[in-house]
Amino acid sequence: QGQPVESGGGSVQTGDSLRLSCFASGVAFRVYALGWFRKTPGKERDFVAGISASGKTRYADSVKGRFTLSRDNAKNEVYLQMNSLKPEDTAVYYCASTPTSPPTYVSVMISSRDYDNWGQGTQVTVSS
């Protein structure tokens, strides 16, 4: 299992959209649980969204209805579609992965402690 690699960050205006991508190498990608977290200076790394190996998703209340997480097992990628962005979404976004096994295929990991591998992060800046 390799280190996840994020892409797609950038600087946008309030109300704009961005799509973050995360590539995680490994032949067992389909059994990975993956998640996105974000961090701002002086704060802890906060859960944003997670997806189980079975495709079940879960979102932080702050992004529910605006962000959508999906996965493409054929490409070893997950995508975080972020719509209606707000200045408070500004942060470094990190992708994380961890292998799972039955019966945890359906489990969405929401704690950073649940993940084994982390990407370097990608900056998202939303200006008003």
N, C-alpha and C positions, 0 to 999 in steps of 0.2 A: 504494500500500500504506500503510494508516494504522497508527497506533500501536495495538498490542493493548491491550485493556481487560479486566482481571481482575475477578472478583467471586466471592463465596462464602466468603471467609475468616471467621474468627471464633475464639471461645474455647470449647474443649470439654474433656471429661475423657478420661483415658486409656481406650482401648478404643472411643471414639466414632468416628463417621464424619463426613466433610465432603466436599462436592463443589465443587471450584473450576471456574469457567467462564472462558473467554477468548474474547472476540469480536475478530476481526481483519477490518477492512473491506478491500474490494478485490474486483473482479470475478474476479480470478485466484486466489481463496482455495484452490481445489482443487489448485493446484500448489505451495502453500506447504508447507514443512516447519515443524513447530511443536514447541516444547519448553517444559518447565517446569524452572526452576531455583529454588534457595532459598538464602537468605543469613541468617546469624546474625552478630551484632556481632563484629568481629575476625577473621572468617573470609572465605574466598573464596566467590564464588557457585558453588554446586555443582549439577551436573546431577541432576535427579530422574527425568524421563521425557521421551521424545521420540517423535514420530510423523511418518512420512514422508508425502509426497503420496499414496503408494499405500496408506497405512494400516498399514504396518509399524511396530511399536512396540519400544521398548527402555527398560529401567528400570535405575536404580541398584540395586546389590545391597541397599542398606539398605531399599528400599521394595518390592522384588520380592515378589509374592504378596499384598501389602496394597494397593497402588495400581494403578489401571487407567486408562489414557489412551485416549480415543476422540475421534472427530471427526465433525461433522455438516456436510458441505460445503454443504448447502442453507441452513443458518443461519449459515455463516461462524463456527462455534464449535468449540472443543475443550473436553473435560471431563476433569478429573482427579478420579476417585473415590478417596477416601482412606479406607480402613477400618483398624480396629485401630490407631488413632493412639496414638503414644507421646510422652512429653515431649520426646524428642530430635527429633521432627518439628517442633517449634516453630521458626518462621522466617518471614521475609518471602518469599513465593512470587512468582516473576516468570514471566510468559508471554513467549515470544519467537517471532518468525516470520521466515521468509526464503523468497523465491521459489526454486523449483528448476526445472530443465529436464532433459529426457532426457539421459543415463541416470540422473540423480540423483533421479528420482521415488521410487526405492525406498530412498534413503539416509536413515537416521535421524541427525540432527546431534546430537552429544553435547557438543561444545565450544561455549562461549559465543561464541567468535570466529566461529563459523559463522553466527550470526544477525545480521540487519540491524536488526530492530525489536524494541523492548522495551516492555513495559507498565510501569506505575508500581509494581506490586507489591500484594499483599494479605497481611495479617498472619494467620498461623495460630498459635494458642497452645494447647498441650495441657498441662493440669495433671494432676498425679498425685493 
